């Protein structure tokens, strides 16, 4: 686990990470069907995991939360792919922005960085999800190239909408949560 949250005891840190993992898991249940796929707040929570826990602990919290959802929902070994792809969302968001979140106040530069990191993280997920769809279509499902590309095309609109939502929602939520989390000692040194 990361030492991002330096001011906390190990027990407190693990509690925060456990809560983030649970939120990443539950976020998968907030969804609705859209054009052959789903709109969900899962990517938003993955970005928040990177913001709050840092890139590496964020990888674990976002990845495991989504992996557990896949296992319970019956997606089987695809859960391992989800662990990596959703964890990657947290890594990208955390690598770009988590150091700037240790200060008690957010200035314009940090707020812009939150949006840029959320956009990069969300687009990382779209790229990984399209790659997974491509590989699974050609290998596991045995589709030809045209059918695989059609499958990718049918999933792309919902994936992009999820990316836009995460790009907007995660920075807004982090702006709202930043000061309370900082006061609790979850962000920065206390």
N, C-alpha and C positions, 0 to 999 in steps of 0.2 A: 504494500500500500504506500501511497505517496505521503510525504511529510508536508504537503501543501498546507494543512491546517496545523501549524506548529504550536499554537497556544493551547491546544486541547490535550487532555489525557488520552491514552490509548483507548480506554473504554468509551469515552465521549466520541472520539473519532470513529470508532467502529459502529457506534449507534447512528451517527450521521450517515455513514456509508450504507448501513443496513436500511435506513429510511429511504435513501436515494434509490437503492436497489428495489425496494418495495414499490416506490412511486413509478420507477421505470416499468416494472411488471404490470401494475394496475393501469398505466396509461394505454396499454394495448387493448383494454376493454372499452375504452372510449373511442368508438369508431363507427363509421357508417359506410355502406357500399357506394362506390362511385366508379362507373365505367369499367367494370370487371376487376376492380381492385378495391382498396379501402382508404378512406381518409381517417387519419388517426393523429393523436397528439404524442405518440411515442417518440418521434424524432425531436420534438420540443423538449421532452424530458431528458433525452440523451444529451442534448446540448447543455441543458442545465447541470447534468452530472459533470460534464467537463468544466463548466464554470465554477461549480461549488467544490468539487473534489480534486480538481486538477486533471491533467491529461491521463495519468496512469491509473489512479484510483477511479477516475471517471470511466475509463475503459472497463474496469472490473464491475462497477456498479451498473452502468448502462448495459453492458454485455450480459451479465448474469441475469439481471431483471428480465431482459427480453428473451434470453435463452430459456429461462424457466417458463415463461409464457408459451413459447413454442413447444416445449415438452408437454405441458399440460394440455395445450390446444391440439395435440396430436400431429405436429409437424415433424416429429422424430429427429433424425440426424440433421435436418435443415437448421435445427437450433444451433448447431455449431457454426454454421455460416452466419446466422443472425448474431451470435455472440460477437463474432469478429466485425461484422459490418456495423452493428449498432455501437459497439465499443469504439470503432474508428470515428464515429460521429463525435463522441466525447473527447477522444484524443485530439482531433483537429480543433474543436472549440476550445479545449483547455490549453493546447500549445500556443494558440494565438492570443488568448485573452486572460488566462488565470492570474498571471503576475500583476496585471494592472488592477485586478479586483481586490488586492490586499490593502489598498488605501481606503480610508473611511469614506471618502467622497468620490463620486464619479464626475469627471470633467467631460467636456465634449469629445476629446480625443478617445477616452475610454469607452464612451457610448458608441462612437463610430466603430471602434474596434469590436465591440460586442456584436454589432450587426454584420460586420465583415466576417467575423469568426463563425457566426451562425450560418451565414450564406455558404461559406466554404465547407462547413461541416455537413450541411443539408445536401449540398451538391455532391459531396463525397459519398453520401448514402445513395443518392440517385444513381451515381455511376456504378457503385458496387452492386446495387439491386439489379440494374440492367445487365451487368456482367453475369451475375448469378442466373438471371432469367435466360440469358443467351446460352451459357454452358449447360444448364439443366435441360433446356429445350433440345439441344443437339445430342446430349449424352443420355441423361436419365429418361427423358420422355421420348426420345427417338424421333423427334420432329425433323423435317427437312429445313433448309435455310429459310425459305419463304414463310413457313409456319412459325418458325422461331422468331423471325423479325416481326411477324404479325402479333405474336404474343407479347413481345417487348413493346410494340407500339400501343397495344391495348392497356398496358400497365403504366406507361410513361405519363399520361395526364394526371392520374391520381398521385403518382410519385412527385411530380413537379408541384402540385398543389400542396402536398405535405411539406415539401421543401420551402415553399413560399411561406406557409403558415409558421413553420419552425423559425424561419429567418426573421419574421415579425414578432412572434409571440415570445420566444426565448429571451431576447434582449429586453423586451418590455417587462417580463416577469423578473428578470435579474435586476433591472433598475428598481423595481418595487421591493424586491427582497434584499438588495445589497446592504442597506443600512441595518435592518434588523438582524441579518445574518452576521454582519460585522460586529454588532453590539453583543451578540451571543458568543462571539469568539469562533465562529465557524469560518470566517474569512479573515486572513491576516493574523498578525501576532497580537496576543492579548496578554 
